Amino acid sequence: MNYDAIVVGSGATGGIAAKELTEKGLKVLLLEAGPALDEAIFQRPGLKRQVNTWDRIAAGATGQHTQARCSWFSPDKRELFVNDLQNPYTTSADPFLWIRGRQVGGRFQSWGRVAVRMSDYDFKAASHDGYGDDWPIEYQDLVPYYDSVESFLKITGRKDNIANLPDGQFSNEAGLSSFEQKFQNTVQDKWPERKFTPWRYVATDATRADAEGKTHTTSPIAAAAATDNLTLRPNSVVSKVNIDPATGNASGVTFIDRETKQQHEVRANVVMLCASTIETVRLLLNSGTSTFPQGLANSSGVLGQYFMDQTNGVVFGSVPGATGFELVDGKHPGDNHGGFYIPRFQNLTDSSQYDFIRGFNIQGMVGRIPVPNHIPTLFGLTVQGEMLAAKENRITLNTRKKDAWGIPVANIDIRMGDNERRMAKAQMAAILEMVNTMGWNIEIAASILDIHNRDNLMPNASWFERTMFKLSYQKSLALGSAIHECGGARMGNDPSTSVLNKYNQSWDIPNLFVTDSSCFVSNGAGGPTLTTMALTARAAEFIASEYNGSANLTKAV
Ligand SMILES: Cc1cc2nc3c(=O)[nH]c(=O)nc-3n(C[C@H](O)[C@H](O)[C@H](O)COP(=O)(O)OP(=O)(O)OC[C@H]3O[C@@H](n4cnc5c(N)ncnc54)[C@H](O)[C@@H]3O)c2cc1C
């Protein structure tokens, strides 16, 4: 069968691609490398302790040595993280922590569900500070798609009119805990530019779908399945995008069955890559042809370049004199999601105050983590800073090493630059000064640079746990640990310096689209997921409007 479109990857972006295309009448084959997971996995209780050293060691010994470094990892949810032995990768500069899941729904099953918009402070950042390139789109271009994705996902949030964190379509009102409210008041008295808003997030079970894609009504895959235009094929590891030599168009893909290891070829008029940043770049690099010997759609030579993550830091501890937790937006501990969010407050207008460009945001929760009433109230803050797009930071193919299906692995060559180092230092100083102003007890303060409370690290933990933390934190907070990796197949206005045009369409192959975060030109300081889903919806609308039942799509300029 010749499908109208093949979508590779069923995560946050693949789900939206499938939904938008099927709802517009296209017959879509959604190929997912991993299995459909049993609903029971999602009903397990999850992480109970902050640093579960033994659990992580055990997971490491059974094939998840990289995934177990993720602070969100828990043995109860191990199926949501890949097996590192089957899915290896290599690095050739700084360490890089590649955290991912291979299952129907992708990381949309395991993400933190914080869904924030980017703004023209991001899309037009180069015009503002002279570094790098602007995106080929501006904020207004994405507004209708942000609106529709948010409405579909029923985002919980609060409108706060913050210029660089535009308000969205919120279906439910988000609040702050009484601890967070007090934190906001104290911080804003001292630093009025540090604006607070509650997390903007997707409610607990909004994103799941079963093997047929039909469980939850707010799952994009379930919405696609409801059209009867969707064919979902789990366990399909796509190894190559195929090209019709006569036309130069994409003709479909080759995939390997995850279980039988049999190879299959499938055909479609349009191919959309939504396999996640590194996987999509890897797939394009592995699909080279005589016309594109350095990787498919790579006439510019920039495929793989300008790869980024964010600089990461954390502070955990407890609130002196307080015990237990509060229910805020949810009705029971299981749906007590949410927290506070302080969007980037540096270099928005006056750039003279800081020794770095761009900036960082801070988010966290105080008094929400469910603990028994007699246990001290906990807080956790994380800070993430924008990494600049640099040509030298790149993904390449390591043809000497293969995954369990014989596909060459990705090599990640990424380094922190001076701007990242200066920002990482400033961002830790910023969260520590706020926590110290509150007088809270710090158990862990660590960043990509250092442990910042060595003298009093994890005072209630055993010697063994402290030692393990000291030995492992640098790899656990390495680049990649923000799990906001992006770039590598960037959009642009110029085909000689970008892979994709403003509709995420390959400059070289007009019926090939890439809409995961590999398309990002810069990564901002927030989470990329809502933006990449909005970009996907926009690209899908473009495809549907141009589609004439053949592989000949107009190339947008
Ligand atoms: C613990 C955690 C917390 C996070 N929290 C947040 C947050 O709060 N906010 C935020 O914005 N972001 C967050 N993220 C990041 C977010 O999950 C990703 O940005 C988002 O899922 C990316 O969507 P995607 O579709 O590009 O990739 P994914 O969701 O990773 O989906 C990609 C899919 O493609 C499949 N695939 C890969 N290669 C192939 C192949 N060759 N053939 C077939 N299928 C393939 C994979 O199996 C996977 O299912 C978090 C991530 C994690 C892991």
The ligand as an SDF file (V2000), in Angstrom:
LIG
                    3D

 53 58  0  0  0  0  0  0  0  0999 V2000
   11.9330   12.6740   32.2760 C   0  0  0  0  0  0  0  0  0  0  0  0
   11.7080   13.7260   31.2340 C   0  0  0  0  0  0  0  0  0  0  0  0
   11.1460   14.9350   31.5990 C   0  0  0  0  0  0  0  0  0  0  0  0
   10.9140   15.9080   30.6220 C   0  0  0  0  0  0  0  0  0  0  0  0
   10.2490   17.0440   30.9740 N   0  0  0  0  0  0  0  0  0  0  0  0
    9.9340   17.9560   30.0350 C   0  0  0  0  0  0  0  0  0  0  0  0
    9.1320   19.0760   30.3660 C   0  0  0  0  0  0  0  0  0  0  0  0
    8.6280   19.1980   31.4820 O   0  0  0  0  0  0  0  0  0  0  0  0
    8.8930   20.0020   29.3990 N   0  0  0  0  0  0  0  0  0  0  0  0
    9.3870   19.8750   28.1370 C   0  0  0  0  0  0  0  0  0  0  0  0
    9.1500   20.7510   27.3040 O   0  0  0  0  0  0  0  0  0  0  0  0
   10.1100   18.7810   27.7900 N   0  0  0  0  0  0  0  0  0  0  0  0
   10.3870   17.8240   28.6920 C   0  0  0  0  0  0  0  0  0  0  0  0
   11.0820   16.6980   28.3430 N   0  0  0  0  0  0  0  0  0  0  0  0
   11.5040   16.5510   26.9470 C   0  0  0  0  0  0  0  0  0  0  0  0
   10.3610   15.9880   26.0960 C   0  0  0  0  0  0  0  0  0  0  0  0
   10.0450   14.7060   26.5100 O   0  0  0  0  0  0  0  0  0  0  0  0
   10.8000   15.9810   24.6420 C   0  0  0  0  0  0  0  0  0  0  0  0
   11.1090   17.3030   24.2480 O   0  0  0  0  0  0  0  0  0  0  0  0
    9.7100   15.4820   23.7120 C   0  0  0  0  0  0  0  0  0  0  0  0
    9.2140   14.2390   24.0930 O   0  0  0  0  0  0  0  0  0  0  0  0
   10.2860   15.3920   22.3060 C   0  0  0  0  0  0  0  0  0  0  0  0
    9.3110   14.9160   21.4330 O   0  0  0  0  0  0  0  0  0  0  0  0
    9.7460   14.0740   20.1760 P   0  0  0  0  0  0  0  0  0  0  0  0
    8.5200   13.6390   19.4980 O   0  0  0  0  0  0  0  0  0  0  0  0
   10.7450   14.8380   19.4030 O   0  0  0  0  0  0  0  0  0  0  0  0
   10.5580   12.8420   20.7640 O   0  0  0  0  0  0  0  0  0  0  0  0
   10.0910   11.6510   21.7000 P   0  0  0  0  0  0  0  0  0  0  0  0
    8.9390   12.0400   22.5350 O   0  0  0  0  0  0  0  0  0  0  0  0
   11.3110   11.1530   22.3440 O   0  0  0  0  0  0  0  0  0  0  0  0
    9.5540   10.5710   20.6620 O   0  0  0  0  0  0  0  0  0  0  0  0
   10.3730   10.0430   19.6480 C   0  0  0  0  0  0  0  0  0  0  0  0
    9.8460    8.6720   19.2950 C   0  0  0  0  0  0  0  0  0  0  0  0
   10.4990    8.2520   18.1130 O   0  0  0  0  0  0  0  0  0  0  0  0
   10.8240    6.8950   18.2320 C   0  0  0  0  0  0  0  0  0  0  0  0
   11.9600    6.6060   17.3640 N   0  0  0  0  0  0  0  0  0  0  0  0
   13.2380    7.0180   17.5250 C   0  0  0  0  0  0  0  0  0  0  0  0
   13.9960    6.5390   16.5330 N   0  0  0  0  0  0  0  0  0  0  0  0
   13.1790    5.8310   15.7310 C   0  0  0  0  0  0  0  0  0  0  0  0
   13.3800    5.0860   14.5560 C   0  0  0  0  0  0  0  0  0  0  0  0
   14.5770    4.9950   13.9740 N   0  0  0  0  0  0  0  0  0  0  0  0
   12.3180    4.4440   14.0020 N   0  0  0  0  0  0  0  0  0  0  0  0
   11.0840    4.5330   14.5510 C   0  0  0  0  0  0  0  0  0  0  0  0
   10.8470    5.2280   15.6750 N   0  0  0  0  0  0  0  0  0  0  0  0
   11.8810    5.8740   16.2540 C   0  0  0  0  0  0  0  0  0  0  0  0
   11.1570    6.7170   19.7010 C   0  0  0  0  0  0  0  0  0  0  0  0
   11.0430    5.3610   20.0720 O   0  0  0  0  0  0  0  0  0  0  0  0
   10.1390    7.6210   20.3550 C   0  0  0  0  0  0  0  0  0  0  0  0
    8.9710    6.9280   20.6920 O   0  0  0  0  0  0  0  0  0  0  0  0
   11.3210   15.6900   29.2800 C   0  0  0  0  0  0  0  0  0  0  0  0
   11.8930   14.4630   28.9290 C   0  0  0  0  0  0  0  0  0  0  0  0
   12.0700   13.4830   29.8920 C   0  0  0  0  0  0  0  0  0  0  0  0
   12.6440   12.1460   29.4820 C   0  0  0  0  0  0  0  0  0  0  0  0
  1  2  1  0
  2  3  1  0
  2 52  2  0
  3  4  2  0
  4  5  1  0
  4 50  1  0
  5  6  2  0
  6  7  1  0
  6 13  1  0
  7  8  2  0
  7  9  1  0
  9 10  1  0
 10 11  2  0
 10 12  1  0
 12 13  2  0
 13 14  1  0
 14 15  1  0
 14 50  1  0
 15 16  1  0
 16 17  1  0
 16 18  1  0
 18 19  1  0
 18 20  1  0
 20 21  1  0
 20 22  1  0
 22 23  1  0
 23 24  1  0
 24 25  2  0
 24 26  1  0
 24 27  1  0
 27 28  1  0
 28 29  2  0
 28 30  1  0
 28 31  1  0
 31 32  1  0
 32 33  1  0
 33 34  1  0
 33 48  1  0
 34 35  1  0
 35 36  1  0
 35 46  1  0
 36 37  1  0
 36 45  1  0
 37 38  2  0
 38 39  1  0
 39 40  1  0
 39 45  2  0
 40 41  1  0
 40 42  2  0
 42 43  1  0
 43 44  2  0
 44 45  1  0
 46 47  1  0
 46 48  1  0
 48 49  1  0
 50 51  2  0
 51 52  1  0
 52 53  1  0
M  END
$$$$
